[in-house]
């Protein structure tokens, strides 16, 4: 008998469900979502569903979390303050693909560098400018988004900048080529900025949720629902939280299909 615990943190309610052998719903429960600390609502819903099913916490083999946190944060214009470092772009690119709007006044550097469409270095990376910028903004931001011209053809400059950031600050970095294979540089930069804004928020939610489950006696691995309804590891979700956008609605569709056939 394999028991899976499903958890969904919505804007109003947090739901929990126990499923046996991917075939039978054992119990479900609901708790008010606690926006100030989502893990509180998660814990209450999980406690209620375990009590309803009379299942011991150690019987849970896997837990899956879906959340509207990323969706709500972007729709409501929330998210943490970040810095963007671009290699090979120009100031005019701020007005393409909504990049200026996505930044919302957060610091940005356009440094020399980038590659050609064939992956050949177009200009040497200005490491001094990048390092100076990192030092000047590191205490003002929670992470860095990094975008290089034609980085999908050659990510060397993005990776080099990421090393500079980590060595100097230890803050999380988001490289655009890790999130998209498209050539559109400004659009990749927007995606990197949005992802960087969410890293701290999703990391905090996952960390608190994992701790709350452990406090309740559940040692099962925790997975996170992606925007396409598939599951991803918490490690992946912590570095690519942008992929959890529409996690909640996707989980609803997958669940409805499973229930109705």
Phi and psi in degrees as a GROMACS rama.xvg file:
@    title "Ramachandran Plot"
@    xaxis  label "Phi"
@    yaxis  label "Psi"
@TYPE xy
-108.992  125.259  UNK-2
-112.33  128.402  UNK-3
-111.484  137.643  UNK-4
-105.264  124.284  UNK-5
-109.897  135.998  UNK-6
-131.151  133.898  UNK-7
-129.197  122.096  UNK-8
-100.545  105.365  UNK-9
-96.9285  -178.497  UNK-10
-68.2824  -30.368  UNK-11
-112.578  -45.6652  UNK-12
-122.777  151.344  UNK-13
-111.139  125.324  UNK-14
-110.64  148.554  UNK-15
-134.319  144.111  UNK-16
-142.448  146.201  UNK-17
-114.184  128.761  UNK-18
-124.326  133.752  UNK-19
-101.978  126.156  UNK-20
51.4964  34.7155  UNK-21
53.1555  27.2195  UNK-22
-134.531  -29.9333  UNK-23
-131.383  130.236  UNK-24
-82.0055  116.506  UNK-25
-82.3961  -40.9337  UNK-26
-168.391  158.851  UNK-27
-139.703  156.377  UNK-28
-151.306  161.429  UNK-29
-137.879  143.822  UNK-30
-142.467  153.652  UNK-31
-65.1496  135.908  UNK-32
-69.8087  132.976  UNK-33
-103.072  94.9292  UNK-34
-60.3229  -31.6504  UNK-35
-69.8563  -25.2412  UNK-36
-158.864  96.2046  UNK-37
-59.0597  -26.6063  UNK-38
-66.4133  -24.7398  UNK-39
-65.5114  -48.6474  UNK-40
-63.2915  -37.6722  UNK-41
-59.2495  -47.8891  UNK-42
-61.3258  -41.9492  UNK-43
-65.2683  -42.263  UNK-44
-65.8167  -40.886  UNK-45
-67.2854  -43.4542  UNK-46
-56.8111  -43.6241  UNK-47
-66.4148  -40.887  UNK-48
-72.2691  -34.1892  UNK-49
-65.6582  -41.1212  UNK-50
-66.5027  -40.2647  UNK-51
-64.5175  -40.3302  UNK-52
-86.7972  -8.76847  UNK-53
55.1426  45.2642  UNK-54
-107.917  135.485  UNK-55
-73.579  141.591  UNK-56
-55.0019  -36.7432  UNK-57
-69.8701  -10.7103  UNK-58
-78.5017  -15.3008  UNK-59
-73.532  123.483  UNK-60
-92.725  -28.4388  UNK-61
-154.918  147.244  UNK-62
-123.116  141.965  UNK-63
-127.633  133.287  UNK-64
-116.885  125.67  UNK-65
-114.215  147.693  UNK-66
-150.955  147.847  UNK-67
-97.7283  10.7714  UNK-68
-57.1912  -50.1765  UNK-69
-65.1671  -44.6761  UNK-70
-59.1557  -50.35  UNK-71
-62.5935  -39.6895  UNK-72
-61.0152  -43.0012  UNK-73
-74.1438  -41.0473  UNK-74
-63.3288  -39.1678  UNK-75
-88.5142  3.16245  UNK-76
69.0522  29.1759  UNK-77
-92.764  -160.445  UNK-78
108.108  162.158  UNK-79
-89.7416  159.826  UNK-80
-74.0537  133.007  UNK-81
-134.477  171.199  UNK-82
-121.225  146.031  UNK-83
-114.339  130.343  UNK-84
-116.869  119.788  UNK-85
-111.377  135.793  UNK-86
-113.826  115.682  UNK-87
91.9016  2.82745  UNK-88
-96.871  172.009  UNK-89
-119.711  162.41  UNK-90
-55.5378  -34.5549  UNK-91
-62.9493  -21.9498  UNK-92
-68.617  -15.3015  UNK-93
-59.8493  -29.5787  UNK-94
-93.7434  14.6832  UNK-95
-110.33  139.475  UNK-96
60.4311  21.418  UNK-97
75.8103  21.1277  UNK-98
-64.9925  -42.7097  UNK-99
-62.2672  -41.8112  UNK-100
-64.548  -39.7005  UNK-101
-65.4373  -34.7094  UNK-102
-71.1909  -32.3462  UNK-103
53.0881  38.5244  UNK-104
85.0823  0.123469  UNK-105
-67.7852  154.312  UNK-106
-64.6301  144.48  UNK-107
-141.653  144.808  UNK-108
-125.638  129.8  UNK-109
-104.829  102.384  UNK-110
-103.662  153.286  UNK-111
-62.7062  143.408  UNK-112
149.329  -157.273  UNK-113
94.2322  171.09  UNK-114
-128.784  167.898  UNK-115
-85.7566  173.662  UNK-116
-63.1584  -19.0234  UNK-117
-93.4834  0.98862  UNK-118
90.9807  5.1222  UNK-119
-83.9222  138.712  UNK-120
-58.6605  121.074  UNK-121
-82.5102  -34.8646  UNK-122
-155.079  145.682  UNK-123
-65.9722  139.993  UNK-124
-66.2349  131.895  UNK-125
-82.8516  83.3605  UNK-126
-62.8116  -35.9644  UNK-127
-63.6598  -43.9908  UNK-128
-64.3564  -40.4736  UNK-129
-64.5012  -46.6234  UNK-130
-63.2651  -40.9416  UNK-131
-63.8604  -40.9749  UNK-132
-65.1411  -44.7623  UNK-133
-56.752  -47.3946  UNK-134
-62.1293  -35.0009  UNK-135
-77.4202  -24.7863  UNK-136
-115.843  -5.35931  UNK-137
-58.8488  -31.1707  UNK-138
-85.3747  -3.32933  UNK-139
-103.094  -10.1434  UNK-140
-128.955  165.199  UNK-141
-103.205  -8.11081  UNK-142
-177.715  175.269  UNK-143
-126.75  136.677  UNK-144
-102.508  139.844  UNK-145
-130.805  128.775  UNK-146
-137.132  129.352  UNK-147
-118.287  147.393  UNK-148
-64.3566  125.851  UNK-149
54.2287  38.2009  UNK-150
-67.0122  -21.0889  UNK-151
-72.5358  -18.3371  UNK-152
-92.7191  -29.4118  UNK-153
-157.11  105.974  UNK-154
-86.9637  11.5443  UNK-155
-54.4455  -44.9789  UNK-156
-70.288  -38.0197  UNK-157
-61.2925  -44.9547  UNK-158
-66.0814  -36.5833  UNK-159
-65.8146  -41.9079  UNK-160
-65.0413  -40.0378  UNK-161
-59.8393  -40.4884  UNK-162
-64.2571  -42.3868  UNK-163
-59.7122  -42.7619  UNK-164
-64.4192  -49.0811  UNK-165
-64.4636  -40.676  UNK-166
-66.3566  -35.1189  UNK-167
-86.3132  -30.9604  UNK-168
-128.122  -29.339  UNK-169
77.135  3.04025  UNK-170
-76.7459  154.543  UNK-171
-67.3191  147.921  UNK-172
-123.543  149.09  UNK-173
-125.333  114.004  UNK-174
-93.3219  133.505  UNK-175
-62.9281  -33.49  UNK-176
-71.0451  -15.157  UNK-177
-76.4974  -18.7316  UNK-178
-106.502  -24.9739  UNK-179
-149.414  145.636  UNK-180
-102.402  7.46706  UNK-181
-78.3036  154.235  UNK-182
-80.59  -21.1511  UNK-183
-61.8661  99.8927  UNK-184
-62.2825  -50.9988  UNK-185
-59.7827  -37.0227  UNK-186
-67.2997  -40.4235  UNK-187
-62.3339  -37.7441  UNK-188
-63.55  -40.6851  UNK-189
-60.8044  -46.069  UNK-190
-60.9368  -40.975  UNK-191
-64.9069  -40.7645  UNK-192
-63.1838  -47.5144  UNK-193
-62.6221  -41.0564  UNK-194
-62.575  -45.4223  UNK-195
-61.4408  -35.2747  UNK-196
-63.8967  -31.2448  UNK-197
-90.6874  -16.0262  UNK-198
-54.2847  -52.2002  UNK-199
-63.8241  -38.1008  UNK-200
-67.4614  -47.2916  UNK-201
-68.1761  -38.8396  UNK-202
-59.2432  -42.9724  UNK-203
-65.5174  -42.7951  UNK-204
-62.9769  -48.0697  UNK-205
-62.847  -44.5243  UNK-206
-60.0893  -45.2399  UNK-207
-68.9345  -39.2471  UNK-208
-64.8313  -43.8311  UNK-209
-61.0049  -42.337  UNK-210
-64.6855  -40.8921  UNK-211
-64.6417  -40.5437  UNK-212
-64.3549  -40.8559  UNK-213
-63.6457  -39.5726  UNK-214
-61.3739  -30.8557  UNK-215
-85.5061  -2.43004  UNK-216
94.0269  12.3619  UNK-217
-97.7851  113.608  UNK-218
-103.265  7.12982  UNK-219
-68.1068  150.285  UNK-220
-63.9045  144.32  UNK-221
-103.923  127.5  UNK-222
-110.7  162.759  UNK-223
-124.321  137.983  UNK-224
-79.3902  129.087  UNK-225
-83.5552  174.529  UNK-226
-68.8532  -12.5245  UNK-227
-101.915  7.59279  UNK-228
90.5089  -11.7156  UNK-229
-78.4904  169.503  UNK-230
-101.272  145.234  UNK-231
-130.358  156.592  UNK-232
-71.212  159.668  UNK-233
-64.418  -31.009  UNK-234
-63.3749  -42.84  UNK-235
-66.09  -42.837  UNK-236
-63.1559  -33.0273  UNK-237
-69.1809  -30.8456  UNK-238
-96.5891  -25.4034  UNK-239
-126.733  58.0444  UNK-240
-63.0172  -19.211  UNK-241
-59.2627  -26.0743  UNK-242
-75.9453  -7.10623  UNK-243
-92.3988  -0.8748  UNK-244
-59.4889  134.147  UNK-245
68.2645  18.188  UNK-246
-56.9497  -47.7158  UNK-247
-61.4714  -54.5469  UNK-248
-59.4658  -38.6068  UNK-249
-62.1546  -43.04  UNK-250
-62.5879  -36.0027  UNK-251
-63.3379  -43.6038  UNK-252
-67.1536  -44.7494  UNK-253
-61.1358  -42.9442  UNK-254
-64.9488  -41.4981  UNK-255
-63.7265  -39.7749  UNK-256
-65.2457  -41.0517  UNK-257
-64.543  -41.5481  UNK-258
-71.3281  -34.688  UNK-259
-99.65  -18.7054  UNK-260
